[in-house]
Every structure is written in C-alpha cells, then in structure tokens.
Amino acid sequence: MSAPVFYPAADLTAVRAGDRLRLDGPEGRHAATVRRIGSGETIEVCDGNGRRLTCVVIGTARDALELSVRSVVVEPAPAPVIELVQALAKQDRDLQAVETATELGVDVVVPWQADRSIVRWKAERASKAAAKWESVLRAAAQQSRRARIPALAELTGTRTLAARIAAGTRDGSLAAIVLHEDAATPLSAVLAEIAAPGPDRVLLIVGPEGGIGPDELAALTAAGARTAVLGPHVLRSSTAGPAALALASVQLGRWSTT
C-alpha cells in the first residue's frame, strides 16, 4: 500500500536524507489524531512543487509526528504542461471535473466565466469560490499522492482567454483545443498533430452545461484554438475535461505506455 502524503507549511528546500523533521500544524494534527499514524510507519511529505520526502515516524505527539527522512526526490515537471480551462457549471459539476482532473495529473486549472455559465463568480463571492476550488485541488492531489498540487489560475473571461491563445499560438508556445460536439476532427487526431516536439503548454477547453456559444467559439478559433470532438457520446462538463486529459496524457507521452 502506498504511503500517505502530507503537505506541511514548512519550507522543505533544505531538508536532506538523514535529517529529522517535525510534522506539525494541521497536517501533523491530522496525521497523529485522525489517521493515528504511529512509530515505525512510513509517510511521504511533499511541498506541492515536486519535492517528495520519504520518512519514517520515530515519535508521536497529540498533534505532531517526529520523522526521520530516508530519501528526498525532486520529481521533474511533466511536459508538456496541460491546463484544463473549465467553464463554471451548476451543481458543482465544475468541481467534480477539477477533482478528477487533479487525480489524472492536470497541471493548471483555469476557471472560465463562459457566456452560458449559469454560475457566476460575483465580486463578493469570487475569493470564496476560488478558495473552494483550491481546497478541492489540494485534497484531490493528496488523495492521489501527488508531489505537485495543480495551480489554480485566476478566473478568466472569453476575451482574456482568446488573447492568451492568440499570443501563445503566435509564438508556438501553446496549443489550445476546444472540446465541441459539432467538431469534425477527433481529439486523438488533433493531439497527434501537436505531439513532440510540440508546444510547451496544451489548453483543453470545456464549456458549461449549455455548451459554448457560437460567438465565443468564433472568438476562440479566430485566436488560434482548434476544435475537436472527444468521442461518439455527449459528455457532461464534469467528465469531458478529465476524459480529454487522460487521452492527451497518453498521446503526448506524459503517461508511459510501455
């Protein structure tokens, strides 16, 4: 069974194998009190940016663990970076997409205020909504034992998203793919065209439950985005992004197929 992962607030940059480390704060309290992790057990302590420490518990307290660091590994960032541009959706379907995408390895999540999004992040609730997304990202990364927690970008509108796509496609650093049921080209074919060496970043863009409006689609494609159909069935906004991410991870070489 894989060792559980914890993300302490402490800076782990200077920690080396053979060092002692105290896991305290909320993560230490959860490990000692909720998980009841005891002496002799192995856990992993990560900084959320790729640094993974494998540790053995050598002492316990009511709200902390004393650890001996056995190994330190810095996991390289996956390439290319995959971003999920997820339109805000009702009934927490956007959060379901974010959670599953995190388990599947997404690097960046971009909340998108699409024209047809029923959910709106008004000024007074934007920070609260963003904090909820960050909490989901962290919890899903911890559950899937990731050393890297996906980054949450700021809420974006279609105009800002189109401008970013235009800049990235101009210099070749970015490829953007809009998942759309009326597209003529399968996602697998579009991914094959942008495979290695390919761009540094790939954006997978998923609309809300009402779909992407024609004006929005025209703006994104005019900026350089490609459209692609994921498969023979129409997927909800909660499943389209994760399904596309899994396919992209295989075809772009992020997941080993050997």
C-alpha positions in Angstrom: 0.0 0.0 0.0 1.3 3.5 -0.9 2.4 5.7 1.9 0.1 8.6 2.8 1.1 12.1 1.6 1.1 15.3 3.7 1.7 18.9 2.7 3.3 20.8 5.6 3.5 24.6 5.6 7.3 24.4 6.4 9.9 25.0 3.7 11.4 21.7 2.7 14.1 23.0 0.3 17.0 22.5 2.7 15.9 19.1 4.1 18.2 16.2 3.2 18.2 12.4 3.7 19.2 11.6 7.3 17.7 14.8 8.8 15.0 14.9 11.4 11.7 16.6 10.6 8.7 17.6 12.7 5.3 17.4 11.0 3.0 19.7 13.0 0.2 22.2 12.3 -3.0 21.0 10.6 -1.2 18.2 8.7 0.5 16.9 11.8 -2.7 17.0 13.8 -4.5 15.1 11.0 -1.7 12.5 10.8 -1.4 11.9 14.5 -5.0 12.3 15.7 -7.3 11.4 12.7 -5.1 9.0 10.8 -3.5 7.7 14.1 -0.2 7.1 12.3 2.3 5.5 14.8 6.0 5.0 15.2 7.7 2.8 12.6 5.2 3.7 9.8 6.3 5.3 6.6 4.8 8.5 5.2 5.6 10.9 2.5 6.0 14.7 3.0 5.7 16.9 -0.1 6.0 20.6 -0.8 3.4 20.6 -3.5 6.0 21.7 -6.1 7.6 18.3 -6.8 9.7 17.6 -3.7 8.9 14.3 -2.1 10.4 13.2 1.2 10.0 9.6 2.3 10.0 9.5 6.1 9.7 7.0 8.9 7.9 8.0 12.1 10.2 7.9 15.1 7.9 9.6 17.6 4.4 10.8 18.1 2.6 13.5 20.0 -1.0 14.6 20.3 -0.8 16.9 17.3 2.5 16.1 15.6 4.9 13.4 14.3 8.6 13.3 14.6 10.2 11.9 11.4 13.4 10.6 10.1 14.0 11.5 6.5 15.0 8.4 4.5 15.1 9.9 1.0 14.5 13.1 -0.9 13.4 13.1 -4.6 12.5 16.1 -6.7 10.1 14.9 -9.4 10.5 16.8 -12.8 7.6 18.7 -14.0 5.6 16.9 -16.7 5.9 18.1 -20.3 4.0 19.5 -22.0 2.1 21.3 -19.3 -1.6 20.6 -19.6 -4.2 23.1 -18.5 -7.9 22.5 -18.1 -9.9 25.6 -18.9 -13.1 24.6 -17.1 -16.2 26.7 -17.6 -18.2 27.4 -14.4 -21.1 24.9 -14.1 -24.0 24.3 -11.8 -24.5 21.6 -9.3 -20.7 21.5 -8.6 -20.0 19.8 -11.9 -17.1 22.1 -12.4 -15.6 21.0 -9.1 -16.2 17.3 -10.0 -14.2 18.0 -13.2 -11.4 19.7 -11.2 -11.2 16.9 -8.7 -11.0 14.1 -11.3 -8.6 16.1 -13.5 -6.3 16.5 -10.5 -6.3 12.8 -9.9 -5.4 12.3 -13.5 -2.4 14.7 -13.4 -3.6 18.1 -14.6 -1.0 20.9 -14.0 -3.1 24.0 -14.1 -6.8 24.6 -13.7 -8.4 27.8 -15.2 -11.9 28.7 -14.1 -13.7 30.2 -17.1 -16.7 32.5 -16.9 -18.3 31.5 -20.2 -21.3 33.3 -21.6 -23.6 30.4 -21.0 -22.3 29.6 -17.5 -25.3 29.8 -15.1 -22.9 30.0 -12.1 -21.4 33.4 -11.7 -18.4 34.4 -9.5 -19.6 37.8 -8.4 -17.1 40.1 -6.8 -18.3 39.4 -3.3 -18.1 35.6 -3.7 -15.1 35.2 -6.1 -12.5 34.8 -3.4 -14.7 32.3 -1.5 -15.3 30.3 -4.7 -11.6 30.3 -5.6 -10.7 29.1 -2.1 -13.2 26.2 -2.5 -11.5 25.2 -5.8 -8.1 25.4 -4.2 -9.3 23.1 -1.4 -10.5 20.6 -3.9 -7.2 20.7 -5.8 -5.2 20.1 -2.6 -7.4 17.3 -1.3 -7.5 15.5 -4.7 -3.7 15.8 -5.0 -3.3 14.4 -1.5 -5.7 11.6 -2.2 -3.8 10.6 -5.3 -0.5 11.0 -3.6 0.9 13.7 -5.9 4.0 15.6 -5.1 2.7 18.5 -7.2 -0.5 20.3 -6.4 -2.1 21.8 -9.6 -2.0 25.6 -9.8 -5.3 27.5 -9.8 -5.3 30.4 -12.3 -7.4 33.5 -11.9 -11.0 33.5 -13.2 -10.9 34.4 -16.8 -13.4 35.6 -19.4 -13.6 34.7 -23.0 -11.8 37.9 -24.2 -8.8 37.3 -21.9 -8.7 33.7 -22.8 -8.8 34.4 -26.5 -6.0 37.0 -26.1 -3.8 34.4 -24.3 -4.5 31.8 -27.0 -3.6 34.3 -29.7 -0.3 35.2 -28.1 0.7 31.6 -27.4 -0.2 30.3 -30.8 1.7 33.1 -32.4 5.0 32.2 -30.8 4.3 28.4 -30.9 4.4 28.0 -27.1 0.8 27.0 -26.7 -1.8 24.8 -28.3 -5.5 25.3 -27.4 -8.2 22.7 -28.1 -11.9 23.4 -27.7 -13.9 20.3 -27.0 -17.1 20.7 -29.1 -19.7 18.1 -30.1 -20.0 19.6 -33.6 -16.3 19.5 -34.4 -15.3 17.5 -37.4 -11.9 16.3 -36.1 -11.4 13.7 -33.4 -9.4 14.8 -30.4 -6.9 12.0 -31.0 -6.2 13.4 -34.5 -5.6 16.9 -33.2 -3.3 15.6 -30.4 -1.3 13.6 -33.0 -0.7 16.8 -34.9 0.7 18.7 -31.9 2.8 15.8 -30.5 6.5 16.1 -29.9 8.4 18.3 -30.0 5.1 20.3 -29.8 4.2 23.3 -27.7 5.2 23.9 -24.0 1.5 24.1 -23.0 -1.7 22.5 -24.1 -5.1 24.0 -23.1 -8.1 21.8 -23.1 -11.2 24.0 -23.1 -14.5 22.7 -21.8 -17.7 24.7 -21.9 -20.6 24.8 -19.5 -23.7 22.6 -19.5 -25.4 24.8 -22.1 -22.4 24.5 -24.4 -20.1 27.1 -25.9 -21.9 29.9 -27.7 -21.2 30.5 -31.4 -19.7 33.9 -30.8 -17.4 32.5 -28.1 -16.4 29.6 -30.3 -15.7 32.0 -33.2 -13.6 34.2 -30.9 -11.5 31.3 -29.6 -10.9 29.7 -33.0 -10.1 33.1 -34.5 -7.4 33.4 -31.8 -5.9 30.1 -33.0 -7.7 27.4 -31.0 -8.6 24.1 -32.7 -11.9 22.3 -32.2 -12.1 18.6 -31.5 -14.8 16.0 -30.7 -13.9 13.7 -27.9 -16.0 10.7 -28.9 -19.3 9.4 -30.1 -21.2 10.5 -26.9 -22.0 13.9 -25.5 -20.3 14.2 -22.1 -21.2 16.4 -19.2 -19.0 19.3 -18.3 -17.9 17.2 -15.2 -16.5 14.4 -17.4 -15.4 15.9 -20.7 -12.2 17.5 -19.3 -10.9 14.5 -17.4 -11.6 12.2 -20.4 -9.7 14.5 -22.7 -6.9 14.8 -20.2 -6.4 11.1 -20.0 -6.3 10.8 -23.8 -3.8 13.7 -24.0 -1.6 12.3 -21.3 -1.2 9.1 -23.3 -0.8 10.7 -26.7 1.6 13.4 -25.6 3.8 11.0 -23.8 3.1 12.1 -20.2 1.9 8.6 -19.4 4.2 5.7 -20.2 2.5 3.1 -22.4 5.3 0.5 -22.2 
